[in-house]
Amino acid sequence: MHFDEDNKIELKEIVNNTLPKEIVAFLNTEGGAIFIGVNKDGNIVGVKDIDDSMRRISDVITDQISPRCVSYISQKRVMIDGRAVIRIDVKKGNQLFYVKKYGLSENGCFIRVGSSCRSLLPEEIQDRFIKSLSMRETNIIDIPSNRKNLTFKILKNYLLSNNRHIVDETFLENFHLLTKDGEYNYLAEILADTNDIVINVATFSSPDKTSYLKREEFGGKCLLLAMEQAKNYINSLNQTFVSLETTPRKEIKMFDTEAFEQAWINACVHNKWSESNHPGIYVYSNRLEIESFGGIPKVLTKEQFLKGKSEPVNKQLFDIFRSCNFAEESGHGVPSVVSKYGEDAYVFSEHFIDVIIPFNKNGFDIPTRKSDRKQPEKIRDGIVALLRSNNRLSRKDLSLLLGVTEASIRHHLGKLQEENHIQRIGPDKGGYWKLLK
């Protein structure tokens, strides 16, 4: 099979630094496909480490392009002439996209012209940006879904379990899941049993993004379920640390559960879904961050927002959250975070709201990487304390929570097994640790 580049096809041998601008160019024009593992002559060369390449592509899509574009892009592995190739499909976006590093500048904004990318001129950027502003106020109930055959078993189960009466004949109209033309809307799509939403939980073993550990995705399903699964995953990392220096002993959680859950629910219900941007969670060695798109509602001041004054960004979605017992009108969410972590927990920018929840490690002496060799007893005590709270933690999870290398965790787990403190039950995936002493 032979390929030729044109206004809809881009060919690349490997994932490199030009990928962000090529994706941006397709987003800002008419969409297209990028084939990784095909050289400029159109010959299939294949991708050597396809899993690593696909992970790097996911990082580019999630972290290097703004506004969020994950709902416009998909990637898959395909076999062509016996070689593995990655195909990235990019849909035309509904606003002006740019490479986040360079912002709304000639170095950040591109369009597709023929088989190449062209930088937008400053006046073109201004014109496109102004036009995109007029599109941003679209309500999710007015945006047609790209999917035609939607089902809502999960949503109906949530409603029924909260004693909400459902009439199948009027279900779609009652919950505003149709456009004025009678088509499924974007609200219906994000609440359907299957969809294209992606909720990312990225984990790093450092206080920044330099030491990447793993990424979990909870999308592809009804937002309510995906949101709960992401919440439960984060709560599984919320370990209890024990301070033996006080009598009686004091147990301290890594972070406040209620504050996190309230912040996460708010991020999901008040996210500006109309622009196909999805909320996400980033877990670092010393904190977790919750990111949502949209900024403070225009009708509220920063002071009103922090005091709990509520103005739903997506009123119909908020009503469904409330019907499923996920949200209240009292404005309890923001004050619960502020009371625990202060107003500085909220970081505002023009298009984003970030909630920063620091980890409370004062109640337990957690060693750093420098202490791997110096304090083996503390590392093992830490491992046992964590496994006592959650005996299904992986080596990577323990490495993140204790701030030591994964190799060190593997070594100390072996020592604890030799000394009959713990026993592994089942395989690495799906098994758990049993505490013997």
C-alpha positions, 0 to 999 in steps of 0.5 A: 500500500502507498500513501501520498500527503495532501490536505487531509493526510500527514505522514510521519515516520516517528512521533516527534516535536512537530506533532502538536502543530500538525494536529492543531492545523487539522483542528483549525481547518477541515480535519484529517488523518496522521499516519505514524510509521509511514515515511514522506515517500509514502512507504510503510516503515512501521512503529517499533515501540507502538505502546510508548508511541501511543502514550506519547501521542496521548500526552501531546493531545492532553497536555500540549494543545489548548483548548482541550481537544480530546473529543476531536481526536482518536488514535488506533493501531492498524496493520498495513502490509504486515507492519504496525502503524498508528492512525490519528484521526482529527475532526474539525474543531469548533474554535481556535486551537493552538500549541499551548507552549506558544499560546495565541501567536504565530508559533502556536496557531496553524492551519492546513494548506495542501500537504503542509502547515501554515502559521496564522498571521496575527490579524488572522488569529485575532479574527478567528479568535473573535469568531470562536468567542461567539460560539462558546456560549452554545448550550450543550442541549443545543449541540447535536450529538455526533452519535445517533444510536444512544442508550441510557441504561446507566443514567436510568439506573442512577435515577431509579436508585434515587427514587426518581420516576421515569416515563420511557415515552417522555424520558428524552424530553423530560431530561432535555436530551434532544435538540429543538430539531428532535436529534440527540444533543451533546448532553445526551451524548455525555450521559449515554451508556457509551460515548467519546468522553475521556476523564484522565487521571495522570500520576507522577512520582515528582512534584511536577510532570518530570517523572511520569508514572501512569495514566488511567482513563475513565471515559467512554461511558455515562459521565456519572459512572466515569466520574464515580470511578475516577473518584473511587480510584483517587480515594483508594490512594487516600491512605491513613497515616498513624502517628505514634508520638501522641497518646492515644495514637492519631490517624491522619488521612493524606487528604480530606475526602469530603473536600476532594469529592466536592471539588471533583463533583463541581469540576464535572458538573460545572465544566464547560462541556459545550466546548468539548473540554473534559475535567481531569485529575493530576496526582503528584508526589505532594498534592493532587490537582483537579482541573476543569474548563470554563473559569468563573461564571461571568455573573459571579465575582471571585469573592462570590464564587469562593463564598459558595454562590452557585450559578450552574454553567450547565443547568440541565446537567446540574439538574440531573446531578441533583436528581441523582444526589450528586449535587446540591443547590446550597453551594456547599462544595466550594466552602467545604474546600475553602474551609479545609485548605483556604482560598489559595486552593483555588487557582483561576485563569481565563479559561480554567479553574484548578483546585489544589489539594496538598497531601497531609504527610505530617502525621507519618514520617515518609522517607524521600528518595535520598533516604532509600538506603538510610532508613529501610525500617521507615520504608517498610513501616510505611509499606505495611501502613499503606497495605493495611489501608489498601492491600491492593496497592501496586508497586507503582502506587507504593512508590508514588505514596512513599516517594521512593523508587519502584526498585526500592519498593520491590526490594523491601516487599521481598524483605517483608515477605522473607520475614513473614510480615506479608504474603502475596495472594494471587497474580501481580494483576488482580491479586492482593497483599495479606498482612501476617503480623 
